[in-house]
Structure formats: structure tokens, C-alpha cells
Amino acid sequence: MSEEFDVIVVGSGMSGGWAAKEFTEKGFKTLVLERGRHVEHQTDYVGEGLGPWEMKFRDRVDRKLSNSEYPTQEKCYAFLDSTKHFFVNDKEHPYSQEEGKEFSWIRGYHTGGRSLTWHRQSYRLGDLDFEANKKDGHGVDWPIRYKDIEKWYDHVEKFAGITGNNDGIPHLPDGKFQPPMELNCVEKVIKERMQNLYGDERQLIIGRAAHLTEPTEEQQALGRGTCQNRNQCQRGCSFGAYFSSLSATLPAARNTGNLTIFNNAIVESLEYDPETKRASGVRVIDAESKVGKTYKAKVVFMCASTLGTTQILLNSTSETFQNGFANGSGTLGHYLMDHLYAQGASGEFEGFEDKYYVGRRATGIYIPRFQNLNGKQEKYYRGFGYQGSAQRLGWREGTSKKGFGADFKESFKTPGPWTFSISGFGEMLPDYKNHVSLHKTKKDQWGIPLLHIDCEYGENDWTMRREIVDVTVQMLKDLGLKNVKGYLNENAKPGIGIHEMGTARMGHDPKTSILNGHNQCHEVDNVFVTDGACMTSSACQNPSLTYMALTARAVEFASSELKSGKL
């Protein structure tokens, strides 16, 4: 097989799958390098369709195994016995942290990456987000605005399949949606009460999620079907109803005949040619044999996840770039962000004891950001949105009760009261001090320096986290809920939001950023970064949809440069 390709894509997850699809459909011979094992759609989904009572330990991971092999991964909500094979073994894949500054790096090394286990919430960023850095002075100005990416949001939403409503909220742009999932009876009442209390200032909408409710012909041709409302998505879905690169973008790329995927291919570094001032190839170590090899291509797309990409770039040193690839600005590795997570409130809703819901809806409700809008300024910068749902307490809530006998068991059949719970997702400000670097002495089993993470919440972040709790508690009380309780998990540190971003940011100036407005390295024009590393700020919306749109947009630019002979 030829070792030269038109394009090399590093990573097969959310952004890597999109890069592969877009390039192959444009006729380019594309090599995807995935550091983990091969995963087969449908075949490798464990426990699909089973109830917890049909599974060992009720789908919980053996505690001894979890504590010894997965001490970081077990913190993730999606880490279960049926999903643990989609998470890395922490013993086998260590990283380093600054003392006293915990960062939970949640990872999955396999075909499809974390696109198999993401929570599928899909929201656009608007100009409120793209203009924020310039307006308040935290971070550099984004080199793009909403108008630059709008048609690419359209493009990826149509293919991926996003369910939702066009809600007409100025700072949360509408999209190209499939029919929405339905609010349940309590959520409808709370939505009405919110409208009466706050008008358009605070709105409750159905969560926009990457699920098919009315598959198109194109989606059906890929073997994708309608969401079955099982809400077991992280196990994998043989229907292909939720979007993942394994069920959507990679099959589309494979259908072109232009795709090659190598698994167990750990990218060590990029090769730089000082004469052409371009990357000449990608150095790879076979994960099993530990034998090295170099692959050549005209263009390289870095899509290995925020920290994975940055680790490779930092390790790609040369006489020209002694501090990391295309790092003349010195910003590579800096401005690491995650979303503020694990704070909110819940309360009981009186009534509707005769009502329940059908199935397990695969999304919840969303309350878009309502703070620091229209010139108002709170005691912190930026803002937050809410995700949550209304539900009836079920049998799991009774497992801590004392009792025995037939009557005790019978009591578990009766649902408990309705509750309404929401959790705030806040924007973490970009900060130079929050950074990653290569450890000076420690290396992994393949001889690659470990990534060292030095990151913590700043003053603005903590102020917002505490304010989220206060605002949420008061709002739920105003909405008529009873026994309202707020929570703030102070032990939840950066990383556990699983939305790590930054470290190779976009910007106007090569002196203060790594990438230009096309996700292209300022200093090396045939290398692009389109995963979360490229983000200049985090906004408060779930970011994966933006990664997809930025990737498709960058491929369009790169392909035109290739066709014109500029690359």
C-alpha cells in the first residue's frame, strides 16, 4: 500500500470523522490514524437493549477494578460496566498533574473516540460568544463571527441529524432541525410558569440533541434509523439513531473508496521540512509492536482531541520550532478551559400523580443563558445555561430505605413524586496560567513524554459557580417547587465537564495565537487543527456541534487550496 496520501487526519472521533468524510467526498485519498483499537458498529456494543437487572452488578463496574484501573474515568457519568471498554485504562495511559490541581482527563482510545459516549447536546454559538473576548478583554478576539460559520452549522446539522425547535432566541441561533422530542407534562407547566414570571428573558426549551426523529434518505442509506427512546446511548446504538463518527461520518467516507484507517497508530509527532516550511509527514508508533513508521501527505488535520492534539504538537520539536510545532507565539498549551460543572438545584413538583411518561427520552430541557445580556453586568463575566429535566422518582430512590417482606417489595412499584432538577453549565474564562506541557522526565510505554496539566478555576469561575446555585434555588422557589435544594460540588474540578478546549487557539495575530480564521497554523500552512484545541473561548454551550462545523469549513478551505496548487 502506498504510504503517501493527499491528507492525513489524526483521530477518528467527532472532528476526525468529519474531516475524513469531507475530504474523501471531494476525491482526496485520506488516511485516518487512530491510536486505539478498532470498534465495529453494532458488533461491539455491550448490553445493548438490556435492562440493568439483566446485567452483572446492575451495570455497575466492579469497585475493585474501577478503583485500581479506572480511578479517573470512573468519575464520568457514562462509565458503566456496559461502557467501560470505551474508556481508557488509567494505569496503562497515565498523565501528570500539578500538585494540588486536579484535572480529570476523560478519554476513549478506539475508532470513533468519544463520539460514542458523548451526551449529544447540540447548540450553536452566536456572536454573543464570538465577540465576548474583544468586548470584555479576556482572551484574544476570535478571527471569525457567526456569519462565517452559519452555513457550516446548517451543513453538519442536516447530515448529523439534530432534533429541536426553532425558538427565536437571538443569542442561541436556530438551526436545521428534525422534529423535536416532547416536553413532559411537568416541563410544560414549568415552561408556562417561566413565561409568565420572566417573559422572554428566561426560556425553557426542549434540548437540541443529535438524534434522528425523522431520518432523511441520506441518513437511511447509511443504515441509520429513528431514535427508540431507550436512552442507553453510551452503550452504542445499532440503529445509528444518535450521531457518532462510527455510524455516520466514517461509513460515508468509506463509501467513497478514498478512505484508509489505521488503528493502534499512535502519532508521536509531525515532521517539519525547513526548506518547504511545511509538515512533510507524521511519525507513528504501532501501539502493539512499538515499531515506528512515517506517513507522508500534502495536508495534515489534527483532530486527536484537545489535549491529544496539543501533546503531539508540543512533542513535534525541530530546529525551527524548539518549543513545539508552529509555536512561535509561545501560546501552544496555554488557555486551557472546561465548562463550569456540577452546580444547580432540584425541587419537588406537586400534582400530576396520575401522570407518567413513555420511554426514556434521550434529551432533557435546556434553559439558555440569561445573564450579562443587553449591556447588563453581573459580578462576574460571561454566563451560564441549564440542562435538566422533570421526572418521577423511581425504584432506585427506595434502595436506601429500610424494610423487608412482600409489602416492602410491593412499595417499589409505585412511582414517587415529580421532581425538577437543573444543572448549570458556565463559561470558564481563558487564562494563560491554565496550561499543559510535556513532563520533563516521565514517559509513557511508547517513550512519549507524559502530558502535564496545570489548571484550576479562577476567581470569576468560582464566583459564577456560587451564583449559579443561588440563582437556581431562587428560581425554582419562584416557580412553585417545594423542598428546593441547591448543590455545589466543590470537589468537581476542571476536566469533569468533559468539554476541555483551548491550548492551540485561533486568532488574528501569529504573535498571540496558533491558528488563523480557517483553523490553519499561522506558521505552517498545511497543518490544520479543528478539534477543541482551536477554541478561543468556551461559551457556555456544548461545543461538539461547533467542532463539526469548524472542521467542515476548514476542509472546504484546505481542499480549494489543494486544488489550486497552493498546498
PEKADA-V243260 format. One record per residue. N is the residue number from 1. PHI is phi in whole degrees, -180 to 180 (999 if undefined). Layout:
N,PHI  N,PHI
//
This chain:
1,999  2,-62  3,-98  4,-113  5,-131  6,-70  7,-138  8,-113  9,-113  10,-95  11,109  12,-120  13,-86  14,-56  15,-81  16,-62  17,-62  18,-67  19,-60  20,-63  21,-60  22,-66  23,-68  24,-66  25,-70  26,-93  27,96  28,-91  29,-71  30,-124  31,-107  32,-103  33,-105  34,-116  35,-73  36,-102  37,-77  38,-76  39,-124  40,-100  41,-55  42,77  43,-60  44,-100  45,-95  46,-89  47,72  48,-63  49,85  50,-87  51,-81  52,-59  53,-71  54,-94  55,-120  56,-59  57,57  58,55  59,73  60,-94  61,-82  62,-50  63,-61  64,-64  65,-64  66,-60  67,-68  68,-89  69,-105  70,-133  71,-63  72,-90  73,-63  74,-66  75,-75  76,-79  77,-59  78,-93  79,-82  80,-136  81,-62  82,-80  83,-123  84,-62  85,-72  86,-98  87,-125  88,-74  89,-81  90,-63  91,-65  92,-81  93,-130  94,-75  95,-144  96,-113  97,-130  98,-64  99,-58  100,82  101,-128  102,-79  103,-137  104,-92  105,-93  106,-89  107,-139  108,-143  109,-105  110,-173  111,-57  112,97  113,52  114,-78  115,-67  116,-81  117,-120  118,-69  119,-95  120,73  121,-70  122,-135  123,-131  124,-79  125,-89  126,-121  127,-65  128,-55  129,-83  130,-71  131,-98  132,-61  133,-58  134,-66  135,-74  136,-107  137,83  138,-98  139,90  140,-87  141,-69  142,-61  143,-85  144,-131  145,-129  146,-57  147,-61  148,-75  149,-116  150,-54  151,-69  152,-81  153,-61  154,-54  155,-59  156,-76  157,-64  158,-63  159,-78  160,-67  161,90  162,-115  163,-91  164,168  165,-111  166,-86  167,-99  168,68  169,-96  170,-54  171,-93  172,-128  173,-55  174,-73  175,-145  176,-100  177,-107  178,-83  179,-52  180,-74  181,-75  182,-105  183,-67  184,-83  185,-60  186,-71  187,-62  188,-65  189,-67  190,-65  191,-59  192,-65  193,-64  194,-63  195,-62  196,-68  197,-78  198,-117  199,64  200,-84  201,-65  202,-129  203,-129  204,-107  205,-128  206,-71  207,-62  208,-83  209,-138  210,-83  211,-133  212,-88  213,-109  214,-152  215,-58  216,-80  217,-61  218,-63  219,-69  220,-65  221,-65  222,-88  223,85  224,-95  225,-129  226,-74  227,-58  228,-96  229,55  230,-97  231,53  232,-117  233,-59  234,-66  235,-74  236,103  237,-127  238,-66  239,-73  240,64  241,-74  242,-98  243,-77  244,-146  245,-66  246,-69  247,-103  248,-132  249,-70  250,-67  251,-60  252,-63  253,-66  254,-64  255,-65  256,-79  257,81  258,-105  259,-105  260,-127  261,-120  262,-111  263,-92  264,54  265,-110  266,-86  267,-76  268,-85  269,-169  270,-100  271,-92  272,-117  273,-103  274,-66  275,-74  276,-88  277,60  278,-138  279,-72  280,-99  281,-177  282,-126  283,-89  284,-127  285,-114  286,-68  287,-62  288,-94  289,-88  290,64  291,-88  292,-90  293,-158  294,-121  295,-114  296,-107  297,-162  298,-78  299,-137  300,-123  301,-110  302,-91  303,-139  304,-92  305,89  306,-47  307,-79  308,-64  309,-61  310,-67  311,-59  312,-65  313,-64  314,-64  315,-84  316,-94  317,-93  318,-158  319,-62  320,-75  321,-120  322,-80  323,-114  324,120  325,-64  326,55  327,-110  328,-61  329,-76  330,75  331,-96  332,-60  333,95  334,-95  335,65  336,-69  337,-135  338,-144  339,-85  340,-70  341,-141  342,73  343,-152  344,169  345,-164  346,-146  347,-158  348,-96  349,-111  350,-84  351,111  352,58  353,-65  354,-95  355,-114  356,-146  357,-129  358,-104  359,76  360,-123  361,-53  362,-91  363,-150  364,-126  365,-102  366,-134  367,-115  368,-65  369,-50  370,-134  371,-102  372,56  373,-113  374,55  375,85  376,-74  377,-138  378,-82  379,-84  380,-147  381,-90  382,70  383,-165  384,-148  385,-124  386,-120  387,-128  388,173  389,-173  390,-104  391,-156  392,-93  393,-63  394,-112  395,-65  396,-61  397,-67  398,-91  399,-68  400,-95  401,-75  402,-93  403,155  404,-163  405,95  406,-63  407,-63  408,-63  409,-66  410,-64  411,-64  412,-74  413,-80  414,-94  415,-63  416,-81  417,-70  418,-74  419,-127  420,-130  421,-128  422,-137  423,-121  424,-85  425,-113  426,-106  427,-85  428,-92  429,-71  430,-69  431,-143  432,-56  433,-66  434,-83  435,-151  436,-124  437,-148  438,-93  439,-65  440,-72  441,-128  442,-84  443,-131  444,-85  445,-68  446,-103  447,83  448,-95  449,-57  450,-67  451,-78  452,-110  453,-112  454,-128  455,-150  456,-155  457,-68  458,-94  459,-60  460,-62  461,-64  462,-66  463,-61  464,-67  465,-58  466,-68  467,-68  468,-56  469,-63  470,-62  471,-65  472,-66  473,-60  474,-65  475,-64  476,-66  477,-66  478,-63  479,-83  480,92  481,-79  482,-111  483,50  484,-72  485,-131  486,-92  487,-146  488,-144  489,-85  490,-71  491,-85  492,-79  493,-106  494,-53  495,107  496,-73  497,-71  498,59  499,-123  500,-63  501,-146  502,85  503,89  504,-148  505,-73  506,-79  507,-177  508,-77  509,-106  510,-60  511,-80  512,-129  513,-154  514,-95  515,-119  516,-92  517,-71  518,-109  519,67  520,-98  521,-59  522,-54  523,-100  524,-139  525,-77  526,-105  527,-121  528,-124  529,-126  530,-127  531,-89  532,-62  533,-61  534,-76  535,-71  536,-89  537,-147  538,-102  539,50  540,-121  541,-86  542,-57  543,-93  544,-61  545,-60  546,-69  547,-59  548,-61  549,-66  550,-63  551,-65  552,-61  553,-65  554,-65  555,-64  556,-59  557,-66  558,-64  559,-67  560,-67  561,-68  562,-65  563,-67  564,-86  565,83  566,-79  567,-119
//
